[in-house]
Amino acid sequence: MAEINGEFPTVIGADARFKGELTFDKGVRIEGGFDGQIRSKGILHVAEGAKLSANIEAANVRVEGECKGDFIVSEKLHLLATAKVEGNLRTTRLEINDGAIFVGNVTVGQHAAEAAQRRAAPAPEAAASPDIARMSPTAVRQAPPRPAEIRVPANP
C-alpha cells in the first residue's frame, strides 16, 4: 500500500475535472476537481488547490485543498493548514493542523468509521414498537445538532 508521504500510483492533475465514482486500492492524489463518490482501501490525498464535492470512504485521507461532502475514514483523517472542509466526518483518528478550516459534525474514535459503514436499518421490532406511538411530538421533532465551525489559527 502507498505510504502517506510516499508516491501515489495515480494522480489526477490540476487541469483535470471529473464527475462520477472513483474506486482504488492503493493511493490517489487529486490536484484538480472531482464531483461524486470516492471509495478506497488506500490513501486519498487532496492536494492544495484541488476542489472536491464528494462523499468519501477511505482508509486514510490527507486534505490540503477544499472538500464538501461526508467522510468515512477507517484509519486517519489529516487536515493540513490549507484545508477547507465542509461536511460530516467519521474517523478513527483525526489530526487538524493550524490554519485548517472545518465546518460540520465530527465523530472520532475507534468505532466511529465502522459504525457509519454499517448504517443498519432500524430493527423491524423497533419500527413496530408501541413506545414510538406514546412519544410526545416534541420528542419526535428534536432539532439535529448544529454543525461546528472550527478555525485553527496559523502560527504568526
N, C-alpha and C positions, 0 to 999 in steps of 0.2 A: 504494500500500500504506500502511496505517496506520503512523504513527510510534510508536516505543516510548514516548514521553512524550506522544503526542497523543491524539486522540479515538478511541474504539473504536466501530465501527458497530453492534456487538451487545453487549448487557450482559445477563448472567443475574443477576438481583437476589438480594439476601441472603436473601429469603424463599422462593426457588425451589430445588427439588431435582429433578435429572434423572438418568435412567438410560438408557444406550444408547450410540449412536455420534454424535459431533459432528464435522462437517466444515465448513470455511470457508476462504475465500481471503484475507480481509483481517485484521481483528482482532476478538478477543472478550475481554471482561473478565468473569470469573466471580467473583461475590461470594457465591454460595450454595454448594450442594453438587452434585457430579457424580460418578457411578459409570459406568465404561465405557471407551470408546475415543475419543481425540481426535486428529484429523488435520487439518493445516493447512499452507498455503504462507505463512501470515502470522504474526501475533503473538498469543500467548496470554498474558493477564495474569490470574494467580490472586491476587485481592485479599486483603488481611488479613481474617481471619475466614472465608474460603472453605475448604471441605474437599473434596478430590478423592481418589477412589480410581480411578485411570485410568492406562492406558498412553497416552503422549503422543508424537506425531510432529509437529514443527512447525519452522518456520524460526527463530523467536525465542520464548523463553519467559521471563517475568518472574514470580517467585514471592514473594508476601508471606504467603500462607496455608499450609495443611497439604496435603501431597500424598503419597500412597502409590501407587507404580507405577513403571514404567520410562519413561525419557525418551530420545528420539532427537531431537536439536536440531541442525539443519544449520548454523545461524549462531551464535547466542549464547544461553546459559542464564544467567540472573541470579537469584541467591538473595539476597533482601534480608534485613535484620536480623530480621524477624519470621517468616521462612520456616522450616518444619519439613518436611523431605523424607526419605522412606524409599523406596529403590529403586535401580535401576541407571541411571547416567547415561552417555550417549554424546553428546558435543557437540564442535563445532569450537572454541568459546571458552566459558570458564566464569568467572563472577565471583561471589564469595561475600562478602557484607558481614559486618561484626562483628555477632555475636548470632545468626546463622543456624545451624540445626542440620541436619546431613546424616548419614544412616546408609545405607550401601550401597557399591557399587562404582562407580568412575568411570573413563571413558576420555575423554581430551581430546586434541584435535589435529585437524589439517586433514582427515584421512580417517576420523576416528572415527565420525561420524554416517553417512557414506557406506557404510562397511563394515557397519554394523549394518543399514542398509536393504537391502543386498544379500542377507544371510542365505542365501547359496547352500548348497544341499545338498552333501554330500561328492561328489566326482567318483566315477563308477562304478568306475574303476580303483583308487581309494583304498579303497573298500569291499571289493574283492576282493583287496587286496594281501596277499601271503604274509607280509609283515612284521608284520601285525597278529596272525597266528597265533603268531609267535615272541615276542611281547611277554610280559614277565613279568606275573603277576597284580597285582603292586603298581603297575606302570606303568599298568595299565588302571584301577585303583581309586584314583587320586590324588584327594585331597580338593579341592573347589573352594576358591578363595581366600576368606578370611573377609572379610565386609564391614567397611569402615572406618566409624568414627563420628567425625565432625568437629563440634566445638562451637567456634564462634568467639566469644570473649567480647566483650560490648558494652563500649564505652568508658565509664568511670565518669563 
